[in-house]
Amino acid sequence: MRIVNSMAVETAPPGWMQDWSAQGSGKNARTGIVLVHGFTGSPPSMRPWAEFLHGKGYTVSVPLLPGHGTVPADLNRVKWREWPEKVQRELDTLYKTCDRVFLCGLSMGGGTSLNVAVENNARLTGLILVNPMIHVKFMPHQLAYLISHFQKLRSSVGDDIKRPGITEHGYDALPTRGVHELLKMLKITRRNLNKVTVPLQLFHSVEDHTLPVSNTEIIMAGVASTNKSRIELVNSYHVATLDYDQELIFQNSLTFIETLSKA
């Protein structure tokens, strides 16, 4: 296995590897949006999207999930419930000042958002997912647990981006105990998909080297939302929020948010 470090984290712009939020302005200020990054990823993968929405007047929040933004070994010390709990705290903060709240998630951030949405159906206005994660084929959490006893870090799965020279500033390693916790969360989340009823917009990269299309198919078939749509991304890999289809995601999510905010 290659030598691993956290160099991509260290090259992030100052202040980007931490929680970030910005108060909105004008008529959209009372609409809040939480944007959740993926496993081994970081807030920079969601920051441009959040800044785009903030530029339209929306109140935005980009949390740093526990175990991320430091060194890979920290992700081996986290229990899965810490991720949805962090997102829930962000939502609770927005509920205090916003009339409408949306939740956006990339990859594992999508799985985390679905987990949180189960308990927030009555309060969430909409859910936007980009290449969301709900399972890993042929990798039950029990097997991941076994692997974690022999190998603490594996080669990274991050930075699956078509655009050259772009990084999500995530970990250069895959923490195996963290994977075990992730799979436990996804198993529970998948079991509860039929409890998710909020309007859903899902973006799926046709060429994704990190997650197979079965993740999108399971989610689209499993959620009970009557308002749900799927948009194909033909010029992006897994981290599509930073890729060539970035503007397509930004503009379509804006339309989704505007439409539901008028309802």
C-alpha positions as CSV (number, residue, x, y, z in Angstrom):
1,M,0.0,0.0,0.0
2,R,1.3,3.5,-0.8
3,I,2.3,5.9,1.9
4,V,-0.6,8.0,3.1
5,N,-0.9,11.4,4.6
6,S,-3.3,14.3,4.9
7,M,-1.5,16.7,2.4
8,A,-4.7,17.5,0.4
9,V,-6.2,18.7,3.7
10,E,-3.3,21.0,4.3
11,T,-3.5,22.6,0.9
12,A,-7.0,23.9,1.4
13,P,-7.6,27.6,1.4
14,P,-7.3,29.2,4.9
15,G,-10.6,28.8,6.9
16,W,-12.1,26.2,4.5
17,M,-11.5,23.1,6.7
18,Q,-14.0,24.1,9.3
19,D,-17.7,24.8,9.8
20,W,-18.8,27.6,7.5
21,S,-22.1,29.5,7.4
22,A,-23.4,32.8,6.1
23,Q,-26.6,34.7,6.8
24,G,-28.7,35.4,3.8
25,S,-30.2,38.7,2.6
26,G,-33.3,40.1,1.1
27,K,-36.4,38.0,0.4
28,N,-34.5,34.7,0.5
29,A,-32.8,35.2,3.9
30,R,-35.4,33.1,5.7
31,T,-34.7,30.1,3.5
32,G,-31.8,28.0,4.9
33,I,-29.7,25.4,3.2
34,V,-27.4,22.9,4.8
35,L,-24.8,21.3,2.5
36,V,-23.1,18.1,3.6
37,H,-19.8,16.7,2.3
38,G,-18.8,13.1,1.7
39,F,-16.7,10.4,3.5
40,T,-13.0,11.4,3.7
41,G,-14.1,14.7,2.0
42,S,-14.4,18.2,3.4
43,P,-16.4,21.4,3.2
44,P,-14.5,22.7,0.2
45,S,-16.4,20.2,-2.0
46,M,-19.6,22.0,-1.0
47,R,-18.3,25.6,-0.6
48,P,-18.7,26.8,-4.2
49,W,-22.3,25.6,-4.3
50,A,-23.0,27.2,-0.9
51,E,-21.5,30.5,-2.0
52,F,-23.5,30.4,-5.2
53,L,-26.7,30.0,-3.2
54,H,-25.6,32.6,-0.7
55,G,-25.1,34.9,-3.6
56,K,-28.8,34.5,-4.4
57,G,-29.7,35.6,-0.9
58,Y,-30.1,32.3,0.9
59,T,-28.8,31.5,4.4
60,V,-26.3,28.6,4.1
61,S,-24.4,26.2,6.3
62,V,-21.5,23.9,5.4
63,P,-20.6,21.7,8.4
64,L,-17.4,19.9,8.8
65,L,-18.4,16.3,9.8
66,P,-16.7,14.7,12.8
67,G,-13.4,12.9,12.0
68,H,-12.8,15.0,8.9
69,G,-10.5,17.9,8.1
70,T,-7.6,16.8,10.3
71,V,-5.8,13.5,9.8
72,P,-7.2,10.2,8.4
73,A,-6.7,8.4,11.7
74,D,-9.3,10.6,13.4
75,L,-12.0,9.1,11.2
76,N,-11.2,5.7,12.8
77,R,-12.3,7.1,16.2
78,V,-15.8,8.3,15.2
79,K,-19.1,6.6,15.8
80,W,-21.6,6.9,12.9
81,R,-24.3,8.7,14.9
82,E,-21.9,11.7,15.3
83,W,-22.5,12.5,11.6
84,P,-26.3,12.8,11.5
85,E,-26.1,14.4,15.0
86,K,-23.9,17.2,13.6
87,V,-26.2,17.7,10.6
88,Q,-29.2,17.8,12.9
89,R,-27.6,20.5,15.0
90,E,-27.1,22.6,11.9
91,L,-30.8,22.1,10.9
92,D,-31.9,23.0,14.4
93,T,-30.0,26.3,14.2
94,L,-31.6,27.2,10.9
95,Y,-35.1,26.3,12.1
96,K,-34.8,29.1,14.6
97,T,-34.5,31.8,12.0
98,C,-35.8,30.3,8.7
99,D,-39.3,29.5,7.4
100,R,-38.0,26.9,5.0
101,V,-34.9,24.6,5.2
102,F,-33.3,22.5,2.5
103,L,-30.7,19.7,3.0
104,C,-28.1,18.9,0.4
105,G,-25.7,16.0,0.4
106,L,-22.8,14.7,-1.7
107,S,-22.0,10.9,-1.6
108,M,-21.9,9.8,2.1
109,G,-23.3,13.3,2.8
110,G,-26.3,12.1,0.8
111,G,-26.6,9.0,2.9
112,T,-26.3,11.1,6.1
113,S,-28.9,13.5,4.8
114,L,-31.3,10.7,4.1
115,N,-30.8,9.4,7.6
116,V,-31.5,12.8,9.0
117,A,-34.5,13.4,6.7
118,V,-36.4,10.5,8.3
119,E,-36.8,12.5,11.5
120,N,-37.3,15.9,9.8
121,N,-40.0,15.2,7.2
122,A,-42.4,17.7,8.8
123,R,-39.8,20.5,8.8
124,L,-37.7,20.0,5.7
125,T,-38.8,21.7,2.5
126,G,-36.7,19.7,0.2
127,L,-33.7,17.3,-0.2
128,I,-31.0,17.6,-2.9
129,L,-28.6,14.7,-3.4
130,V,-25.5,14.5,-5.6
131,N,-24.2,10.9,-6.3
132,P,-25.6,9.8,-2.9
133,M,-24.3,6.7,-1.1
134,I,-26.7,4.1,0.3
135,H,-24.7,0.8,0.1
136,V,-21.4,-0.7,-1.0
137,K,-21.7,-3.9,-3.0
138,F,-20.3,-7.1,-1.5
139,M,-19.1,-5.2,1.6
140,P,-21.3,-5.8,4.7
141,H,-20.3,-3.9,7.7
142,Q,-19.2,-7.1,9.4
143,L,-16.6,-7.7,6.7
144,A,-15.4,-4.0,7.0
145,Y,-15.1,-4.6,10.8
146,L,-12.9,-7.6,10.2
147,I,-10.7,-5.8,7.7
148,S,-10.3,-2.9,10.1
149,H,-8.5,-5.2,12.6
150,F,-5.8,-5.9,10.0
151,Q,-5.5,-2.7,8.2
152,K,-6.2,0.7,9.7
153,L,-5.7,2.8,6.5
154,R,-6.2,1.9,2.8
155,S,-5.7,3.7,-0.4
156,S,-8.0,6.8,-0.9
157,V,-11.1,6.8,-3.1
158,G,-11.2,10.6,-3.1
159,D,-10.8,13.2,-5.9
160,D,-12.8,11.3,-8.5
161,I,-13.1,14.5,-10.6
162,K,-12.9,14.8,-14.4
163,R,-11.7,18.4,-14.4
164,P,-7.8,18.4,-14.2
165,G,-6.1,20.1,-11.3
166,I,-9.2,20.1,-9.0
167,T,-9.2,18.6,-5.5
168,E,-11.9,18.3,-2.8
169,H,-9.1,18.7,-0.2
170,G,-10.0,15.3,1.4
171,Y,-7.9,12.6,3.0
172,D,-5.3,10.7,1.0
173,A,-6.3,7.5,2.8
174,L,-9.4,5.4,3.6
175,P,-9.8,4.8,7.4
176,T,-11.2,1.3,7.7
177,R,-12.9,1.6,11.1
178,G,-14.6,4.7,9.7
179,V,-15.8,2.6,6.8
180,H,-17.3,0.1,9.2
181,E,-19.2,2.9,11.0
182,L,-20.3,4.3,7.6
183,L,-21.7,1.0,6.5
184,K,-23.6,0.6,9.7
185,M,-25.3,4.0,9.2
186,L,-26.1,3.2,5.6
187,K,-27.7,-0.2,6.5
188,I,-30.1,1.6,8.9
189,T,-30.7,4.4,6.5
190,R,-31.6,2.1,3.7
191,R,-34.0,0.2,5.9
192,N,-35.8,3.5,6.6
193,L,-35.9,5.0,3.1
194,N,-39.7,4.5,2.8
195,K,-40.1,7.0,5.7
196,V,-38.6,9.8,3.6
197,T,-41.4,11.8,2.1
198,V,-39.9,15.3,1.4
199,P,-39.5,16.5,-2.2
200,L,-36.3,15.1,-3.6
201,Q,-34.0,16.2,-6.4
202,L,-31.1,13.8,-7.2
203,F,-28.1,14.3,-9.5
204,H,-26.3,11.2,-10.9
205,S,-23.0,11.1,-12.8
206,V,-23.2,8.6,-15.6
207,E,-19.5,8.0,-15.2
208,D,-18.8,7.6,-11.5
209,H,-15.7,5.6,-10.5
210,T,-16.6,5.7,-6.8
211,L,-20.2,4.5,-6.5
212,P,-22.2,2.2,-8.9
213,V,-25.5,3.5,-10.2
214,S,-27.3,1.0,-7.9
215,N,-27.0,3.6,-5.1
216,T,-29.1,6.1,-7.1
217,E,-31.6,3.3,-8.2
218,I,-32.1,2.1,-4.6
219,I,-32.7,5.6,-3.3
220,M,-35.1,6.6,-6.1
221,A,-37.1,3.4,-5.7
222,G,-37.0,3.4,-1.9
223,V,-38.0,6.9,-0.8
224,A,-41.7,7.6,-0.5
225,S,-41.5,11.1,-1.8
226,T,-44.2,11.8,-4.3
227,N,-42.2,14.7,-5.7
228,K,-38.8,13.2,-6.8
229,S,-36.7,13.7,-9.9
230,R,-33.4,12.4,-11.2
231,I,-31.0,14.5,-13.4
232,E,-28.2,12.8,-15.3
233,L,-24.7,14.4,-15.3
234,V,-22.8,13.4,-18.5
235,N,-19.6,15.4,-18.0
236,S,-18.6,14.7,-14.3
237,Y,-17.2,12.0,-12.2
238,H,-18.2,11.4,-8.5
239,V,-17.4,14.7,-6.9
240,A,-19.7,16.5,-9.4
241,T,-20.1,19.6,-7.2
242,L,-16.5,20.6,-8.3
243,D,-16.7,19.1,-11.8
244,Y,-17.7,20.2,-15.3
245,D,-21.4,19.9,-14.5
246,Q,-21.1,22.2,-11.5
247,E,-23.2,24.9,-13.0
248,L,-25.9,22.4,-14.0
249,I,-26.2,21.3,-10.4
250,F,-26.2,24.9,-9.1
251,Q,-28.9,26.2,-11.5
252,N,-31.2,23.2,-11.3
253,S,-31.0,23.1,-7.5
254,L,-31.8,26.9,-7.5
255,T,-34.9,26.2,-9.6
256,F,-35.9,23.4,-7.2
257,I,-35.4,25.6,-4.2
258,E,-37.3,28.6,-5.7
259,T,-40.2,26.4,-6.9
260,L,-40.7,24.8,-3.4
261,S,-40.2,28.1,-1.6
262,K,-43.2,29.5,-3.5
263,A,-45.4,26.5,-2.8
